[in-house]
Amino acid sequence: MTDPAGLSVAGEVERGGFRLALEFAVAPGEVLGVLGPNGAGKTTLLRTLAGLNALRRGRISLAGAVLDDPGRQLFVPAEHRPVGLVFQNYRLFPHLSVRDNVAFSARARGAGRHGARRHADIWLDRLGLAELAGRKPAQLSGGQAQRVALARTLAAEPGLLLLDEPLAALDARTRLEVRAELRRHLGAFGGPSLVVTHDPLEAMVLTDRLLVIEDGRVVQQGAPAEVARRPASQYVARLVGLNLYPGTLGPDGAVALDQAAGGGVLHAAGGAAGAGGAAEAGGAAGAGGAAGRVLLALRPSAIALHTERPRAASPRNVWPGTVTGVELLTDRVRVQVAGSPPALVDVTPDAVAELDLAAGSAVWLSAKATEIECYPDPR
């Protein structure tokens, strides 16, 4: 996978015994979101792109220029890479004004004070910060500091923009206000951008495409909506709030779920045809033993709870379970149910009272076959 006009990465890097294997490309103007649990390799990726880690093998190129190629003994150090990095805590210089913080990159390149400030004023105006030019970082709100950090990075005119949890230091209200504004600025940047985040909503709003890393390898890539609809791992499923079940698809459309995932059997509407077609298109399955491996994704809100087994005319998927936990969320109640398979189920507070749900309650679960997304297991 290469993009000679954007960023192309293919190779391996080792850091303290940890190995990260990557292959992806980011087009000019495209925003790639990077997701993954703690220890997955996200920080190692950013350090490698910034020139703080070197590849063990492979190649990194940006706009046709090679930044790292150990096979050719070529490595461009961090200070000579056209890479801008916005840190999670922004790292503004506390003793400098907003204007001088943004002017820092031009000053570091040898520009005079007045010329650097004139250049900084252009970026302050673009990001709506002109009235804050004389303030010190301690006098800024979290959202203002985030914009100043972005302006300082963009003022260096990088060819690649890296953002490490750019909204993590903001409170919930400010994060909501700044998110759309940040997306607008990212959309105006002409080079490739990478945004590392743990927030699924942030990933959906800020990015054009997602890259999911787990245990030092890429487990999924795709448009945010597709990744959310068809997660390839339990980490992604939990992140987007889905039940995910790996299993083996039979010729009758029934899926025998893995015992490690709780076991049981579920039916998905058009399961065999739908999963087979998707597998054929994605190259994940074909003739052979792996053809029957699928994943089933089921929304917690698509599962109904009953105190007695539903009648025969009810949904095709019906199984018993035991409530193990009840958690109040903002607008609903999430019920954890042990069973074959186990499930997270979202119900209303009224339903909790009506069904008298509590830890230890025996229940029946039901789900329509049409509510279950069936697709090939990419592993």
C-alpha positions in Angstrom: 0.0 0.0 0.0 1.7 3.2 -1.1 0.9 6.8 -1.9 3.8 8.6 -3.5 2.2 12.0 -3.0 1.3 11.4 0.6 2.6 9.3 3.5 3.5 5.7 2.9 4.6 3.4 5.8 5.6 -0.2 5.5 8.0 -1.9 8.0 8.8 -2.9 11.5 10.2 -1.0 14.5 11.4 -2.3 17.8 11.4 -0.4 21.0 12.4 -2.0 24.4 11.5 -5.5 23.2 8.2 -4.3 21.7 7.8 -4.9 18.0 5.4 -2.9 15.8 4.6 -4.0 12.3 2.8 -1.5 10.0 1.6 -1.0 6.5 -0.6 1.9 5.5 -0.8 5.1 3.5 -2.4 8.5 4.0 -3.3 10.7 1.1 -2.6 14.4 1.0 -5.5 16.2 2.8 -6.7 12.9 4.4 -7.1 12.6 8.2 -6.3 9.1 9.5 -7.5 8.2 13.0 -5.3 5.8 15.0 -7.1 3.7 17.6 -5.8 1.0 20.0 -5.7 0.0 23.6 -2.8 1.1 25.9 0.4 -0.6 24.9 -0.8 -1.3 21.3 1.9 0.8 19.7 0.3 4.2 19.0 3.1 6.2 20.7 5.7 4.1 19.0 4.1 4.9 15.7 4.2 8.6 16.4 7.8 8.5 17.5 8.8 6.6 14.4 7.1 9.0 12.1 8.6 12.0 14.0 12.1 10.5 13.6 12.6 9.6 17.3 12.6 5.8 16.5 14.2 4.2 13.5 12.7 1.3 11.5 14.3 -2.1 11.9 13.2 -2.9 8.3 11.0 -1.3 5.7 10.5 2.2 4.5 8.8 5.5 5.3 8.3 8.1 2.6 6.5 11.5 2.6 5.6 13.3 -0.6 8.0 11.1 -2.5 10.9 11.8 -0.2 12.3 8.8 1.8 12.5 9.5 5.5 13.6 6.1 6.7 15.0 3.1 4.8 17.4 0.9 6.8 18.1 -1.3 3.7 19.7 1.8 2.1 21.1 3.0 5.4 19.0 6.2 5.0 17.5 7.9 8.0 16.3 11.5 8.3 16.6 12.7 11.9 13.7 14.4 13.7 15.1 18.0 13.4 15.2 17.7 9.6 11.8 16.0 9.0 8.9 18.2 7.8 6.7 16.8 10.6 4.5 18.8 13.0 3.5 17.2 16.3 0.7 18.6 18.6 1.2 17.1 22.0 -1.6 16.0 24.4 -0.6 18.6 27.0 0.3 21.2 24.2 3.7 22.0 25.7 3.5 25.8 25.1 6.4 27.9 26.4 5.1 29.4 29.6 7.4 32.5 29.4 6.5 33.4 25.9 3.4 35.2 24.7 0.9 33.5 22.3 2.4 35.4 19.4 5.9 34.4 20.3 4.9 30.8 20.9 3.5 30.7 17.3 6.6 32.6 16.0 9.0 30.1 17.5 9.3 27.8 14.5 10.2 30.7 12.2 12.7 32.0 14.8 14.3 28.5 15.1 14.8 28.6 11.3 16.7 31.8 11.6 14.0 34.4 10.8 14.3 37.8 12.5 12.0 38.7 15.4 9.7 41.0 13.4 9.5 38.7 10.4 8.7 35.7 12.6 6.0 37.7 14.4 4.4 38.8 11.1 4.3 35.1 10.0 2.8 34.2 13.4 0.1 36.8 13.0 -1.1 35.2 9.8 -1.7 31.9 11.7 -3.2 33.7 14.7 -5.7 35.3 12.4 -6.5 32.1 10.6 -7.3 30.3 13.9 -9.2 33.2 15.4 -6.5 33.9 18.0 -5.4 37.4 17.1 -7.0 39.0 20.2 -5.0 36.6 22.4 -1.6 37.4 20.8 -0.2 39.2 23.9 -1.4 36.7 26.5 0.8 34.1 28.3 -0.2 30.4 28.2 -1.3 30.6 31.9 -4.0 33.1 30.9 -5.6 30.8 28.3 -8.5 28.4 28.6 -8.0 24.8 27.6 -9.6 25.3 24.2 -7.5 28.4 23.5 -4.3 26.6 24.4 -5.2 23.8 22.1 -5.7 26.2 19.2 -2.4 28.0 20.0 -0.5 24.6 20.0 -2.1 23.8 16.6 -1.2 27.3 15.2 2.4 26.9 16.4 2.6 23.5 14.6 1.0 24.7 11.4 3.1 27.9 11.3 6.1 25.6 10.8 4.4 24.5 7.5 4.9 20.8 8.0 4.3 18.2 5.3 2.9 15.8 7.9 0.7 16.7 10.9 0.6 14.4 14.0 -1.9 15.0 16.8 -1.5 12.9 20.0 -4.9 12.9 21.9 -5.5 16.5 20.9 -8.7 17.0 23.0 -7.8 14.8 26.0 -6.7 17.7 28.2 -10.1 19.5 27.8 -13.2 19.1 29.9 -16.3 17.6 28.3 -18.0 20.9 27.5 -14.9 22.5 25.9 -14.1 19.3 24.0 -17.5 19.4 22.4 -16.9 23.1 21.3 -13.4 22.5 20.0 -14.0 19.2 18.2 -15.9 20.7 15.2 -13.4 23.6 15.0 -10.4 21.2 15.0 -12.0 19.2 12.2 -12.4 22.4 10.1 -8.7 23.2 10.6 -7.6 19.7 9.8 -9.7 19.8 6.6 -7.9 22.9 5.5 -4.4 21.3 5.9 -3.1 20.1 2.6 -0.8 17.3 3.8 -1.6 14.0 5.4 -2.7 14.0 9.1 -2.7 11.4 11.9 -4.9 11.8 15.0 -4.3 9.4 17.9 -7.4 9.1 20.1 -9.2 6.8 22.5 -12.6 8.5 22.0 -14.8 6.8 19.4 -16.9 9.9 18.8 -13.7 11.9 18.3 -12.5 9.4 15.8 -15.9 9.5 13.9 -16.0 13.3 13.8 -12.3 14.2 13.2 -11.1 11.5 10.7 -11.7 10.3 7.2 -10.4 6.8 7.8 -9.4 4.7 10.8 -6.4 2.5 11.6 -6.8 0.1 14.5 -3.6 -1.2 16.2 -3.5 -4.0 18.7 -0.5 -5.9 20.1 1.9 -4.2 17.6 0.0 -4.9 14.5 -2.8 -3.4 12.3 -6.1 -5.3 12.9 -8.4 -3.2 10.9 -8.5 -0.2 8.5 -11.5 1.5 6.9 -14.0 4.3 6.9 -15.2 5.2 10.5 -18.8 4.1 9.8 -17.6 0.7 8.3 -15.3 0.0 11.3 -18.1 0.9 13.7 -20.6 -1.3 11.9 -18.2 -4.3 11.4 -15.6 -4.3 14.2 -12.8 -6.8 13.7 -11.9 -7.2 17.4 -13.4 -7.1 20.8 -11.5 -3.9 21.6 -13.2 -2.1 18.7 -16.6 -3.7 19.5 -16.4 -2.4 23.1 -15.3 1.0 21.8 -18.3 1.4 19.6 -20.7 -0.4 22.0 -21.4 -3.6 20.2 -21.6 -7.3 21.2 -19.2 -9.2 19.0 -19.2 -13.0 18.6 -16.7 -15.0 16.6 -18.0 -18.3 15.2 -18.3 -20.8 12.3 -21.0 -20.3 9.7 -22.9 -23.5 8.7 -24.6 -24.1 5.3 -28.0 -23.5 7.0 -27.0 -19.9 8.0 -26.6 -20.9 11.7 -23.4 -19.7 13.4 -21.9 -21.9 16.0 -20.2 -19.4 18.4 -16.7 -20.1 19.8 -16.7 -21.7 23.3 -14.1 -19.1 24.3 -16.6 -16.4 23.6 -19.4 -18.1 25.5 -20.7 -20.6 23.0 -24.2 -20.9 21.7 -25.8 -20.6 18.2 -27.2 -17.5 16.5 -28.9 -16.9 13.2 -28.3 -13.9 11.0 -30.6 -13.0 8.1 -29.0 -14.1 4.8 -26.0 -15.2 6.9 -24.3 -17.5 4.5 -24.9 -15.5 1.4 -24.1 -12.1 3.0 -20.9 -13.3 4.7 -19.8 -15.2 1.6 -20.3 -12.2 -0.6 -18.4 -9.9 1.7 -15.7 -12.4 2.1 -15.3 -12.8 -1.6 -15.1 -9.0 -2.1 -12.6 -8.7 0.8 -10.6 -11.8 0.1 -11.1 -13.1 3.6 -12.7 -16.3 2.6 -13.1 -18.7 -0.3 -12.8 -22.4 -0.8 -11.1 -24.1 2.1 -11.3 -24.5 5.9 -11.3 -20.7 6.7 -14.4 -20.1 4.6 -16.8 -20.5 7.5 -15.2 -18.2 10.0 -17.3 -15.1 10.6 -18.0 -12.4 13.2 -21.5 -11.4 14.4 -22.1 -7.9 15.6 -25.2 -7.1 17.6 -26.3 -3.8 19.1 -27.2 -3.9 22.8 -30.4 -2.0 22.0 -31.4 -4.8 19.5 -31.7 -7.4 22.2 -34.9 -7.8 24.2 -35.1 -9.2 27.7 -38.0 -11.4 29.0 -38.8 -13.0 32.3 -40.3 -16.0 30.5 -39.3 -17.8 27.3 -40.9 -15.9 24.3 -43.5 -17.8 22.3 -42.6 -19.6 19.0 -43.7 -16.6 16.9 -41.1 -14.4 18.5 -37.6 -13.7 17.1 -35.5 -16.6 15.8 -32.7 -16.1 18.3 -33.8 -16.9 21.8 -31.6 -18.1 24.7 -31.5 -18.1 28.5 -29.2 -16.1 30.7 -28.5 -14.7 34.2 -28.1 -11.0 35.0 -24.7 -10.3 36.4 -24.8 -6.5 36.6 -27.0 -3.4 36.0 -25.4 0.0 35.2 -27.2 3.3 34.7 -25.9 5.2 31.7 -26.9 8.7 30.7 -30.2 7.9 28.9 -30.5 4.1 29.4 -29.6 1.1 31.6 -27.0 -1.4 30.5 -27.6 -4.9 31.7 -24.8 -7.5 31.7 -26.1 -11.0 31.1 -24.2 -14.3 31.4 -25.3 -16.9 28.9 -24.5 -18.7 25.7 -23.6 -16.2 24.4 -23.2 -13.5 27.1 -24.5 -10.1 26.1 -24.7 -6.4 27.0 -28.3 -5.3 26.7 -29.6 -1.7 26.7 -33.1 -1.2 28.2 -35.1 1.7 29.7 -35.2 2.4 33.4 -38.9 1.5 33.2 -38.0 -1.9 31.8 -35.6 -2.5 34.7 -38.4 -1.8 37.2 -41.1 -3.8 35.2 -38.9 -6.9 34.8 -37.4 -6.5 38.4 -33.9 -6.8 37.0 -31.0 -7.3 39.5 -27.9 -9.3 39.7 -28.9 -13.0 39.8 -32.2 -12.5 37.9 -33.0 -15.3 35.4 -34.0 -13.9 32.0 -34.5 -14.9 28.4 -32.9 -12.9 25.6 -34.1 -12.5 22.1 -32.8 -10.9 18.9 -34.1 -10.7 15.4 -31.9 -12.3 12.7 -32.2 -9.1 10.7 -30.6 -7.2 13.5 -27.4 -9.2 13.4 -24.5 -8.2 11.1 -22.6 -11.2 9.8 -19.3 -10.8 8.0 -16.0 -12.7 7.5 -13.5 -12.8 10.3 -10.4 -11.0 8.9 -8.0 -12.9 11.2 
